[in-house]
Amino acid sequence: MLWPLTLLGAFAGWAVASIPGALLGGLLGQVADRRLRLRGWAELRERLGAAPPPGDEVLLFILLGRLAKCDGQVLQTHIRQARAEMQRLGLDQDAQRRAIEAFARGKTGRDSLRAPLRRYRGRGEALLRACWRMAWVDGRVSRTERELILLWGKWLEVSAATQEALSAAYAPRQGPMPSTVGGSYQAALRLLGVTADSEPAQIKQAYRRLLSRHHPDKLAGSGASAELVREATERTRELRQAYGLIRQRHGFR
């Protein structure tokens, strides 16, 4: 672990009073590091105002943007998943605009995420849940995606066992895929409980209601088994696929 004020104090003390000064300066710097809970130069720069830390939702969508782009191409499934996260959080129009900007910012890969994530040490499971949902949205997790999420989990001080459990909760079930994946328009209508004559507003309302009812986040922390979480995740995926198919057929956004 690198204690920045400890090093600065030691160097300053050495310049003033050689070895005794370095010892005293290092000791004072270590006290300051511990009091301010500084664990690296990035955190010191953040405290000095060089780069204000992103807010909770901005940080989340920076992570999602980084994941979506990490294999080179952002897919429509990634964009739909980002929109689903906005709906899940109930973001208003201004918050959605900030989320879209953060998602685009994440795609650039320019942000140093270690210091912002370390602010969430011990309470970053919700961030990782959203990351695993994004990683699994296309039915597979690439090596790059996995390595990124595991690294972020390390900075968040989330155990490897918890990470594996989160990944498994959002992994697709083995076996044949639902009929909606194959493009069955009628099956998609039945799943959402609408008809071919339904207005776009009715379709959106039905989709959002079902998504809210079946979302796996409602089971998080309730003591539900991994199997129940997996079933809720699969149901949510089916709803998104059905909605995407209907929306494409009806030509609305």
Backbone as CSV, one residue per row, in Angstrom:
resi,resn,N_x,N_y,N_z,CA_x,CA_y,CA_z,C_x,C_y,C_z
1,MET,0.846,-1.190,0.000,0.000,0.000,0.000,0.887,1.248,0.000
2,LEU,0.529,2.235,-0.811,1.330,3.452,-0.949,0.679,4.577,-0.170
3,TRP,1.420,5.104,0.825,0.907,6.192,1.652,1.519,7.489,1.150
4,PRO,0.798,8.321,0.397,1.404,9.490,-0.267,1.938,10.543,0.687
5,LEU,1.188,10.890,1.741,1.658,11.931,2.654,2.834,11.452,3.494
6,THR,2.900,10.136,3.731,4.060,9.579,4.438,5.326,9.823,3.627
7,LEU,5.256,9.549,2.318,6.423,9.756,1.459,6.771,11.241,1.338
8,LEU,5.747,12.068,1.151,6.017,13.503,1.046,6.631,14.041,2.329
9,GLY,6.109,13.589,3.475,6.655,14.035,4.756,8.091,13.600,4.941
10,ALA,8.378,12.351,4.525,9.745,11.844,4.668,10.721,12.641,3.801
11,PHE,10.329,12.907,2.547,11.209,13.673,1.649,11.411,15.101,2.151
12,ALA,10.325,15.721,2.609,10.442,17.086,3.124,11.323,17.119,4.370
13,GLY,11.142,16.137,5.253,11.955,16.078,6.466,13.426,15.863,6.159
14,TRP,13.702,15.000,5.143,15.092,14.753,4.739,15.735,16.046,4.239
15,ALA,14.964,16.831,3.451,15.520,18.066,2.906,15.846,19.074,4.007
16,VAL,15.083,19.033,5.095,15.272,20.007,6.176,16.295,19.531,7.193
17,ALA,16.209,18.264,7.598,17.045,17.814,8.719,17.576,16.399,8.542
18,SER,17.859,16.015,7.336,18.470,14.717,7.050,17.650,13.567,7.640
19,ILE,18.340,12.558,8.209,17.655,11.340,8.665,16.639,11.623,9.776
20,PRO,16.990,12.382,10.830,15.978,12.663,11.868,14.754,13.367,11.297
21,GLY,14.981,14.289,10.382,13.854,15.001,9.774,12.989,14.070,8.939
22,ALA,13.642,13.134,8.212,12.876,12.185,7.398,12.010,11.297,8.276
23,LEU,12.561,10.842,9.419,11.791,9.990,10.328,10.591,10.737,10.898
24,LEU,10.832,11.981,11.340,9.742,12.766,11.909,8.699,13.116,10.844
25,GLY,9.175,13.529,9.651,8.244,13.879,8.573,7.430,12.689,8.124
26,GLY,8.087,11.509,8.045,7.359,10.309,7.652,6.307,9.926,8.672
27,LEU,6.649,10.073,9.947,5.696,9.740,11.015,4.484,10.664,10.965
28,LEU,4.725,11.964,10.820,3.616,12.912,10.733,2.757,12.663,9.487
29,GLY,3.441,12.344,8.376,2.708,12.057,7.145,1.845,10.817,7.275
30,GLN,2.353,9.795,7.986,1.561,8.572,8.159,0.318,8.837,9.001
31,VAL,0.474,9.676,10.028,-0.693,10.050,10.839,-1.746,10.727,9.960
32,ALA,-1.282,11.638,9.077,-2.213,12.338,8.188,-2.866,11.379,7.206
33,ASP,-2.066,10.432,6.655,-2.626,9.439,5.722,-3.729,8.620,6.393
34,ARG,-3.475,8.167,7.602,-4.461,7.350,8.307,-5.720,8.154,8.647
35,ARG,-5.507,9.388,9.049,-6.665,10.209,9.420,-7.525,10.523,8.205
36,LEU,-6.868,10.795,7.072,-7.603,11.118,5.846,-7.975,9.879,5.042
37,ARG,-7.478,8.705,5.477,-7.752,7.426,4.801,-7.303,7.451,3.343
38,LEU,-6.106,7.966,3.137,-5.529,8.011,1.797,-4.741,6.744,1.548
39,ARG,-4.985,6.112,0.400,-4.293,4.860,0.082,-3.541,4.931,-1.234
40,GLY,-3.374,6.111,-1.785,-2.639,6.222,-3.039,-2.662,7.642,-3.565
41,TRP,-1.857,7.865,-4.595,-1.750,9.201,-5.167,-3.050,9.644,-5.820
42,ALA,-3.784,8.691,-6.409,-5.053,9.051,-7.060,-6.034,9.635,-6.056
43,GLU,-6.089,9.038,-4.871,-7.000,9.548,-3.845,-6.547,10.920,-3.345
44,LEU,-5.233,11.126,-3.264,-4.731,12.434,-2.851,-5.104,13.492,-3.879
45,ARG,-4.934,13.171,-5.179,-5.314,14.136,-6.223,-6.799,14.450,-6.151
46,GLU,-7.597,13.410,-5.865,-9.044,13.616,-5.762,-9.372,14.563,-4.620
47,ARG,-8.699,14.373,-3.472,-8.944,15.241,-2.317,-8.514,16.679,-2.598
48,LEU,-7.478,16.839,-3.436,-6.985,18.174,-3.749,-7.825,18.861,-4.818
49,GLY,-8.821,18.126,-5.347,-9.737,18.725,-6.309,-9.317,18.597,-7.744
50,ALA,-8.307,17.757,-8.033,-7.876,17.605,-9.419,-8.954,16.952,-10.262
51,ALA,-9.711,16.028,-9.690,-10.769,15.339,-10.436,-11.888,14.994,-9.473
52,PRO,-12.979,15.752,-9.486,-14.071,15.457,-8.557,-14.632,14.065,-8.815
53,PRO,-14.934,13.321,-7.770,-15.430,11.955,-7.954,-16.811,11.957,-8.579
54,PRO,-17.089,11.025,-9.476,-18.422,10.973,-10.082,-19.463,10.542,-9.063
55,GLY,-20.712,10.983,-9.264,-21.807,10.557,-8.394,-22.138,9.093,-8.609
56,ASP,-23.017,8.569,-7.767,-23.330,7.148,-7.792,-23.789,6.688,-9.167
57,GLU,-24.804,7.331,-9.726,-25.364,6.889,-10.995,-24.387,7.131,-12.136
58,VAL,-23.651,8.245,-12.088,-22.658,8.515,-13.125,-21.590,7.424,-13.121
59,LEU,-21.101,7.057,-11.940,-20.097,6.016,-11.840,-20.634,4.695,-12.391
60,LEU,-21.874,4.354,-12.057,-22.459,3.107,-12.544,-22.448,3.058,-14.061
61,PHE,-22.868,4.132,-14.718,-22.964,4.092,-16.179,-21.607,4.247,-16.855
62,ILE,-20.633,4.823,-16.159,-19.259,4.778,-16.677,-18.777,3.325,-16.714
63,LEU,-19.050,2.574,-15.645,-18.673,1.161,-15.610,-19.367,0.384,-16.721
64,LEU,-20.656,0.623,-16.891,-21.405,-0.109,-17.916,-20.900,0.226,-19.320
65,GLY,-20.576,1.500,-19.543,-20.017,1.884,-20.834,-18.673,1.233,-21.095
66,ARG,-17.843,1.157,-20.058,-16.532,0.507,-20.194,-16.700,-0.972,-20.546
67,LEU,-17.638,-1.634,-19.880,-17.894,-3.047,-20.166,-18.415,-3.246,-21.588
68,ALA,-19.368,-2.406,-21.989,-19.971,-2.562,-23.308,-18.939,-2.427,-24.424
69,LYS,-17.930,-1.595,-24.220,-16.947,-1.301,-25.268,-15.694,-2.156,-25.166
70,CYS,-15.519,-2.872,-24.052,-14.216,-3.491,-23.783,-13.815,-4.542,-24.824
71,ASP,-14.778,-5.141,-25.518,-14.448,-6.119,-26.560,-14.449,-5.503,-27.946
72,GLY,-14.532,-4.172,-28.014,-14.362,-3.487,-29.284,-15.616,-2.931,-29.909
73,GLN,-16.770,-3.542,-29.669,-17.993,-3.082,-30.324,-19.152,-3.068,-29.340
74,VAL,-19.861,-1.957,-29.297,-21.050,-1.849,-28.462,-22.246,-2.374,-29.249
75,LEU,-22.907,-3.383,-28.707,-24.039,-4.010,-29.373,-25.348,-3.344,-28.958
76,GLN,-26.384,-3.578,-29.750,-27.703,-3.064,-29.396,-28.180,-3.644,-28.069
77,THR,-27.803,-4.888,-27.786,-28.188,-5.491,-26.502,-27.570,-4.726,-25.342
78,HIS,-26.361,-4.200,-25.520,-25.729,-3.395,-24.470,-26.509,-2.097,-24.246
79,ILE,-26.917,-1.472,-25.341,-27.659,-0.213,-25.229,-29.007,-0.452,-24.564
80,ARG,-29.683,-1.547,-24.948,-30.969,-1.861,-24.326,-30.797,-2.142,-22.840
81,GLN,-29.701,-2.811,-22.487,-29.460,-3.100,-21.074,-29.219,-1.823,-20.287
82,ALA,-28.483,-0.880,-20.888,-28.258,0.400,-20.217,-29.590,1.126,-20.006
83,ARG,-30.474,1.073,-20.999,-31.795,1.692,-20.847,-32.601,0.994,-19.750
84,ALA,-32.470,-0.333,-19.697,-33.184,-1.084,-18.657,-32.709,-0.679,-17.268
85,GLU,-31.412,-0.404,-17.128,-30.887,0.042,-15.832,-31.444,1.422,-15.478
86,MET,-31.598,2.278,-16.474,-32.203,3.598,-16.216,-33.638,3.444,-15.720
87,GLN,-34.382,2.526,-16.344,-35.753,2.281,-15.915,-35.783,1.693,-14.516
88,ARG,-34.871,0.778,-14.256,-34.830,0.138,-12.933,-34.587,1.170,-11.844
89,LEU,-33.753,2.157,-12.138,-33.430,3.193,-11.159,-34.483,4.310,-11.121
90,GLY,-35.398,4.291,-12.080,-36.435,5.327,-12.113,-35.889,6.713,-12.388
91,LEU,-34.920,6.818,-13.300,-34.278,8.107,-13.558,-35.216,9.052,-14.311
92,ASP,-35.213,10.316,-13.906,-35.982,11.309,-14.634,-35.207,11.730,-15.883
93,GLN,-35.750,12.668,-16.638,-35.167,13.027,-17.926,-33.743,13.568,-17.777
94,ASP,-33.513,14.435,-16.805,-32.170,14.990,-16.606,-31.187,13.912,-16.180
95,ALA,-31.633,13.031,-15.279,-30.756,11.955,-14.814,-30.442,10.989,-15.952
96,GLN,-31.418,10.733,-16.832,-31.161,9.873,-17.988,-30.127,10.494,-18.916
97,ARG,-30.221,11.815,-19.095,-29.232,12.498,-19.931,-27.834,12.329,-19.345
98,ARG,-27.708,12.487,-18.024,-26.402,12.318,-17.391,-25.921,10.871,-17.506
99,ALA,-26.858,9.928,-17.406,-26.488,8.516,-17.528,-25.985,8.203,-18.934
100,ILE,-26.655,8.756,-19.948,-26.219,8.533,-21.339,-24.830,9.125,-21.558
101,GLU,-24.599,10.317,-21.024,-23.280,10.946,-21.148,-22.216,10.111,-20.433
102,ALA,-22.558,9.570,-19.258,-21.607,8.749,-18.507,-21.316,7.450,-19.245
103,PHE,-22.327,6.862,-19.868,-22.144,5.631,-20.646,-21.170,5.892,-21.803
104,ALA,-21.374,7.003,-22.507,-20.466,7.365,-23.600,-19.059,7.641,-23.066
105,ARG,-18.987,8.281,-21.924,-17.693,8.565,-21.299,-16.982,7.270,-20.927
106,GLY,-17.738,6.298,-20.421,-17.140,5.010,-20.066,-16.566,4.293,-21.269
107,LYS,-17.191,4.454,-22.436,-16.713,3.777,-23.649,-15.320,4.249,-24.058
108,THR,-14.956,5.477,-23.684,-13.640,5.999,-24.056,-12.526,5.313,-23.279
109,GLY,-12.843,4.808,-22.082,-11.828,4.140,-21.274,-10.811,5.071,-20.653
110,ARG,-11.113,6.362,-20.594,-10.120,7.325,-20.115,-10.143,7.526,-18.601
111,ASP,-11.242,7.145,-17.962,-11.359,7.388,-16.521,-10.535,6.388,-15.726
112,SER,-9.832,6.881,-14.718,-9.193,6.015,-13.744,-10.238,5.687,-12.674
113,LEU,-10.585,4.429,-12.554,-11.721,4.035,-11.723,-11.336,3.537,-10.336
114,ARG,-10.071,3.355,-10.086,-9.671,2.769,-8.810,-10.099,3.634,-7.622
115,ALA,-9.759,4.913,-7.661,-10.093,5.782,-6.526,-11.608,5.927,-6.340
116,PRO,-12.388,6.178,-7.421,-13.839,6.262,-7.211,-14.432,4.977,-6.640
117,LEU,-13.958,3.822,-7.107,-14.519,2.570,-6.613,-14.122,2.303,-5.169
118,ARG,-12.957,2.721,-4.784,-12.523,2.471,-3.409,-13.379,3.251,-2.404
119,ARG,-14.059,4.288,-2.882,-14.990,5.012,-2.008,-16.171,4.133,-1.621
120,TYR,-16.414,3.083,-2.394,-17.560,2.199,-2.149,-17.136,0.896,-1.488
121,ARG,-15.946,0.872,-0.910,-15.461,-0.362,-0.277,-16.487,-0.900,0.711
122,GLY,-16.818,-2.184,0.550,-17.743,-2.840,1.459,-19.203,-2.621,1.143
123,ARG,-19.506,-1.811,0.135,-20.913,-1.557,-0.207,-21.099,-1.426,-1.712
124,GLY,-20.289,-2.148,-2.463,-20.347,-2.030,-3.920,-21.040,-3.166,-4.630
125,GLU,-21.774,-4.017,-3.874,-22.397,-5.182,-4.504,-23.422,-4.772,-5.559
126,ALA,-24.170,-3.695,-5.318,-25.171,-3.254,-6.297,-24.504,-2.856,-7.615
127,LEU,-23.343,-2.206,-7.541,-22.614,-1.858,-8.755,-22.219,-3.108,-9.520
128,LEU,-21.720,-4.115,-8.793,-21.273,-5.338,-9.452,-22.430,-6.128,-10.034
129,ARG,-23.576,-6.099,-9.366,-24.760,-6.765,-9.929,-25.086,-6.194,-11.314
130,ALA,-25.103,-4.879,-11.412,-25.397,-4.236,-12.691,-24.332,-4.577,-13.736
131,CYS,-23.086,-4.679,-13.292,-22.000,-5.023,-14.219,-22.155,-6.445,-14.752
132,TRP,-22.485,-7.385,-13.876,-22.680,-8.769,-14.338,-23.891,-8.861,-15.256
133,ARG,-24.941,-8.090,-14.976,-26.097,-8.088,-15.877,-25.679,-7.622,-17.268
134,MET,-24.870,-6.563,-17.320,-24.402,-6.061,-18.610,-23.513,-7.094,-19.301
135,ALA,-22.629,-7.724,-18.561,-21.706,-8.685,-19.159,-22.439,-9.890,-19.740
136,TRP,-23.494,-10.336,-19.066,-24.215,-11.539,-19.498,-25.320,-11.247,-20.507
137,VAL,-25.548,-9.981,-20.855,-26.731,-9.631,-21.642,-26.712,-10.277,-23.029
138,ASP,-25.519,-10.549,-23.565,-25.450,-11.195,-24.878,-25.281,-12.708,-24.767
139,GLY,-25.474,-13.242,-23.545,-25.447,-14.690,-23.357,-24.094,-15.282,-23.028
140,ARG,-23.056,-14.463,-22.990,-21.713,-14.954,-22.669,-20.921,-13.838,-22.018
141,VAL,-19.909,-14.228,-21.245,-19.006,-13.247,-20.637,-17.612,-13.488,-21.203
142,SER,-17.057,-12.474,-21.845,-15.718,-12.620,-22.421,-14.656,-12.556,-21.325
143,ARG,-13.473,-12.965,-21.684,-12.359,-12.913,-20.726,-12.088,-11.481,-20.266
144,THR,-12.156,-10.540,-21.208,-11.901,-9.140,-20.849,-12.956,-8.622,-19.883
145,GLU,-14.228,-8.940,-20.152,-15.305,-8.513,-19.263,-15.117,-9.082,-17.861
146,ARG,-14.818,-10.373,-17.795,-14.636,-11.016,-16.491,-13.476,-10.389,-15.729
147,GLU,-12.363,-10.176,-16.410,-11.190,-9.610,-15.735,-11.482,-8.203,-15.218
148,LEU,-12.213,-7.421,-15.993,-12.567,-6.071,-15.552,-13.427,-6.101,-14.291
149,ILE,-14.473,-6.930,-14.312,-15.383,-6.959,-13.166,-14.676,-7.506,-11.928
150,LEU,-13.826,-8.519,-12.109,-13.094,-9.053,-10.962,-12.136,-8.010,-10.386
151,LEU,-11.507,-7.226,-11.266,-10.617,-6.162,-10.794,-11.412,-5.111,-10.026
152,TRP,-12.553,-4.714,-10.554,-13.387,-3.736,-9.850,-13.847,-4.286,-8.504
153,GLY,-14.181,-5.576,-8.470,-14.570,-6.198,-7.209,-13.444,-6.184,-6.190
154,LYS,-12.221,-6.360,-6.670,-11.063,-6.298,-5.771,-10.940,-4.917,-5.150
155,TRP,-11.116,-3.873,-5.955,-11.046,-2.508,-5.432,-12.202,-2.223,-4.479
156,LEU,-13.343,-2.868,-4.716,-14.505,-2.696,-3.844,-14.442,-3.592,-2.605
157,GLU,-13.423,-4.452,-2.562,-13.235,-5.405,-1.461,-14.407,-6.381,-1.363
158,VAL,-14.851,-6.854,-2.517,-15.875,-7.897,-2.601,-15.163,-9.215,-2.851
159,SER,-15.506,-10.240,-2.099,-14.793,-11.513,-2.169,-15.004,-12.202,-3.509
160,ALA,-14.064,-13.076,-3.854,-14.164,-13.841,-5.096,-15.397,-14.747,-5.082
161,ALA,-15.718,-15.285,-3.909,-16.892,-16.157,-3.800,-18.177,-15.378,-4.093
162,THR,-18.257,-14.165,-3.581,-19.433,-13.332,-3.853,-19.513,-12.980,-5.331
163,GLN,-18.370,-12.694,-5.921,-18.337,-12.387,-7.350,-18.863,-13.565,-8.177
164,GLU,-18.404,-14.780,-7.852,-18.855,-15.953,-8.595,-20.354,-16.173,-8.419
165,ALA,-20.851,-15.910,-7.213,-22.286,-16.063,-6.967,-23.086,-15.051,-7.783
166,LEU,-22.597,-13.820,-7.861,-23.282,-12.796,-8.649,-23.279,-13.153,-10.127
167,SER,-22.145,-13.623,-10.614,-22.063,-14.025,-12.014,-23.039,-15.158,-12.319
168,ALA,-23.051,-16.163,-11.441,-23.937,-17.309,-11.655,-25.406,-16.902,-11.622
169,ALA,-25.739,-15.902,-10.811,-27.136,-15.478,-10.688,-27.670,-14.896,-11.986
170,TYR,-26.778,-14.317,-12.813,-27.235,-13.682,-14.045,-26.856,-14.458,-15.303
171,ALA,-26.231,-15.607,-15.132,-25.888,-16.447,-16.280,-27.154,-17.093,-16.850
172,PRO,-27.216,-17.288,-18.157,-28.396,-17.936,-18.750,-28.534,-19.369,-18.267
173,ARG,-29.768,-19.836,-18.174,-30.004,-21.235,-17.835,-29.563,-22.124,-18.984
174,GLN,-29.117,-23.320,-18.651,-28.760,-24.285,-19.670,-30.029,-24.858,-20.287
175,GLY,-29.938,-25.273,-21.547,-31.097,-25.871,-22.196,-31.588,-24.991,-23.316
176,PRO,-32.710,-25.356,-23.944,-33.218,-24.584,-25.083,-33.628,-23.187,-24.674
177,MET,-33.387,-22.248,-25.530,-33.729,-20.861,-25.260,-35.222,-20.648,-25.460
178,PRO,-35.806,-19.632,-24.801,-37.225,-19.362,-24.943,-37.599,-19.080,-26.394
179,SER,-38.848,-19.311,-26.702,-39.295,-19.149,-28.081,-39.166,-17.716,-28.560
180,THR,-39.203,-16.741,-27.643,-39.097,-15.344,-28.056,-37.766,-15.038,-28.693
181,VAL,-36.711,-15.781,-28.297,-35.402,-15.542,-28.887,-35.426,-15.882,-30.360
182,GLY,-36.168,-16.904,-30.701,-36.246,-17.308,-32.090,-37.081,-16.367,-32.934
183,GLY,-37.694,-15.392,-32.340,-38.402,-14.395,-33.105,-39.897,-14.628,-33.195
184,SER,-40.490,-15.383,-32.287,-41.927,-15.631,-32.321,-42.668,-14.390,-31.827
185,TYR,-43.230,-13.655,-32.758,-43.945,-12.426,-32.429,-45.157,-12.707,-31.551
186,GLN,-45.920,-13.739,-31.877,-47.108,-14.074,-31.100,-46.729,-14.480,-29.672
187,ALA,-45.625,-15.230,-29.522,-45.174,-15.618,-28.183,-44.763,-14.392,-27.381
188,ALA,-44.152,-13.416,-28.050,-43.747,-12.181,-27.371,-44.969,-11.410,-26.887
189,LEU,-46.016,-11.350,-27.729,-47.243,-10.668,-27.329,-47.870,-11.333,-26.114
190,ARG,-47.901,-12.675,-26.133,-48.496,-13.406,-25.005,-47.697,-13.175,-23.731
191,LEU,-46.382,-13.138,-23.859,-45.539,-12.969,-22.677,-45.805,-11.615,-22.013
192,LEU,-45.998,-10.571,-22.812,-46.243,-9.242,-22.254,-47.725,-9.009,-21.959
193,GLY,-48.586,-9.923,-22.407,-50.015,-9.768,-22.141,-50.659,-8.654,-22.939
194,VAL,-50.179,-8.445,-24.173,-50.738,-7.414,-25.046,-51.153,-8.062,-26.360
195,THR,-51.741,-7.263,-27.227,-52.164,-7.752,-28.535,-51.479,-6.956,-29.626
196,ALA,-51.647,-7.443,-30.852,-51.034,-6.748,-31.990,-51.636,-5.368,-32.198
197,ASP,-52.856,-5.136,-31.670,-53.522,-3.841,-31.828,-53.222,-2.884,-30.675
198,SER,-52.456,-3.318,-29.678,-52.174,-2.465,-28.524,-51.361,-1.239,-28.938
199,GLU,-51.652,-0.129,-28.297,-50.899,1.097,-28.550,-49.497,0.988,-27.923
200,PRO,-48.515,1.710,-28.492,-47.156,1.683,-27.915,-47.130,1.999,-26.425
201,ALA,-47.959,2.971,-25.999,-47.971,3.329,-24.574,-48.440,2.156,-23.714
202,GLN,-49.419,1.383,-24.205,-49.899,0.218,-23.466,-48.825,-0.859,-23.393
203,ILE,-48.125,-1.047,-24.495,-47.054,-2.058,-24.539,-45.937,-1.682,-23.568
204,LYS,-45.548,-0.409,-23.586,-44.497,0.050,-22.672,-44.920,-0.123,-21.218
205,GLN,-46.169,0.211,-20.928,-46.654,0.100,-19.552,-46.661,-1.358,-19.095
206,ALA,-47.110,-2.267,-19.962,-47.136,-3.688,-19.612,-45.720,-4.217,-19.387
207,TYR,-44.810,-3.805,-20.251,-43.417,-4.256,-20.125,-42.793,-3.772,-18.821
208,ARG,-42.971,-2.501,-18.515,-42.370,-1.946,-17.299,-42.970,-2.575,-16.045
209,ARG,-44.285,-2.837,-16.076,-44.933,-3.463,-14.927,-44.387,-4.875,-14.692
210,LEU,-44.265,-5.652,-15.751,-43.755,-7.019,-15.619,-42.275,-7.021,-15.243
211,LEU,-41.522,-6.092,-15.818,-40.096,-6.015,-15.500,-39.892,-5.699,-14.028
212,SER,-40.697,-4.776,-13.509,-40.602,-4.422,-12.090,-40.996,-5.604,-11.204
213,ARG,-42.007,-6.350,-11.620,-42.498,-7.458,-10.799,-41.492,-8.604,-10.730
214,HIS,-40.804,-8.868,-11.832,-39.950,-10.057,-11.901,-38.466,-9.757,-11.753
215,HIS,-38.093,-8.496,-11.532,-36.668,-8.165,-11.540,-35.942,-8.863,-10.388
216,PRO,-34.799,-9.494,-10.666,-34.056,-10.228,-9.619,-33.560,-9.366,-8.478
217,ASP,-33.415,-8.057,-8.692,-32.957,-7.189,-7.604,-33.933,-7.194,-6.435
218,LYS,-35.199,-7.515,-6.695,-36.172,-7.563,-5.608,-35.889,-8.719,-4.659
219,LEU,-35.144,-9.729,-5.159,-34.805,-10.879,-4.324,-33.494,-10.683,-3.584
220,ALA,-32.700,-9.700,-4.027,-31.392,-9.487,-3.411,-31.555,-9.123,-1.943
221,GLY,-30.816,-9.799,-1.100,-30.846,-9.521,0.321,-32.047,-10.072,1.049
222,SER,-32.928,-10.813,0.336,-34.123,-11.355,0.978,-33.946,-12.803,1.424
223,GLY,-32.754,-13.344,1.203,-32.512,-14.736,1.570,-32.984,-15.724,0.524
224,ALA,-33.374,-15.237,-0.671,-33.830,-16.124,-1.730,-32.669,-16.984,-2.221
225,SER,-32.978,-18.171,-2.661,-31.954,-19.087,-3.146,-31.391,-18.610,-4.472
226,ALA,-30.213,-19.131,-4.816,-29.585,-18.774,-6.093,-30.463,-19.208,-7.263
227,GLU,-31.182,-20.308,-7.102,-32.053,-20.791,-8.169,-33.194,-19.811,-8.439
228,LEU,-33.775,-19.255,-7.383,-34.855,-18.283,-7.549,-34.339,-17.015,-8.233
229,VAL,-33.148,-16.582,-7.837,-32.559,-15.398,-8.471,-32.297,-15.675,-9.944
230,ARG,-31.802,-16.887,-10.252,-31.527,-17.242,-11.641,-32.819,-17.272,-12.462
231,GLU,-33.880,-17.823,-11.880,-35.160,-17.867,-12.588,-35.694,-16.458,-12.859
232,ALA,-35.570,-15.580,-11.850,-36.020,-14.200,-12.041,-35.182,-13.507,-13.107
233,THR,-33.884,-13.788,-13.132,-33.002,-13.208,-14.144,-33.398,-13.673,-15.533
234,GLU,-33.679,-14.962,-15.662,-34.070,-15.497,-16.964,-35.409,-14.916,-17.418
235,ARG,-36.334,-14.774,-16.475,-37.632,-14.186,-16.816,-37.459,-12.749,-17.289
236,THR,-36.603,-12.008,-16.613,-36.335,-10.630,-17.009,-35.736,-10.576,-18.411
237,ARG,-34.821,-11.509,-18.703,-34.204,-11.550,-20.034,-35.264,-11.854,-21.099
238,GLU,-36.164,-12.776,-20.806,-37.226,-13.101,-21.759,-38.110,-11.882,-22.024
239,LEU,-38.438,-11.146,-20.970,-39.274,-9.957,-21.132,-38.584,-8.914,-22.013
240,ARG,-37.295,-8.722,-21.817,-36.560,-7.737,-22.615,-36.497,-8.168,-24.074
241,GLN,-36.284,-9.459,-24.293,-36.237,-9.950,-25.670,-37.595,-9.798,-26.348
242,ALA,-38.659,-10.114,-25.613,-40.003,-9.994,-26.169,-40.319,-8.534,-26.486
243,TYR,-39.982,-7.646,-25.562,-40.248,-6.225,-25.771,-39.454,-5.693,-26.967
244,GLY,-38.192,-6.110,-27.074,-37.380,-5.679,-28.209,-37.972,-6.131,-29.539
245,LEU,-38.498,-7.355,-29.577,-39.099,-7.879,-30.801,-40.369,-7.113,-31.164
246,ILE,-41.221,-6.876,-30.163,-42.470,-6.146,-30.417,-42.175,-4.710,-30.833
247,ARG,-41.242,-4.088,-30.152,-40.903,-2.699,-30.480,-40.375,-2.595,-31.907
248,GLN,-39.557,-3.566,-32.302,-39.039,-3.565,-33.670,-40.163,-3.751,-34.685
249,ARG,-41.100,-4.646,-34.377,-42.215,-4.904,-35.297,-43.135,-3.678,-35.407
250,HIS,-43.368,-3.005,-34.287,-44.283,-1.857,-34.288,-43.602,-0.552,-34.657
251,GLY,-42.264,-0.531,-34.628,-41.532,0.652,-35.081,-41.570,1.823,-34.121
252,PHE,-41.487,1.559,-32.807,-41.400,2.660,-31.850,-40.189,2.461,-30.978
253,ARG,-39.798,3.522,-30.252,-38.592,3.462,-29.417,-38.978,3.317,-27.974
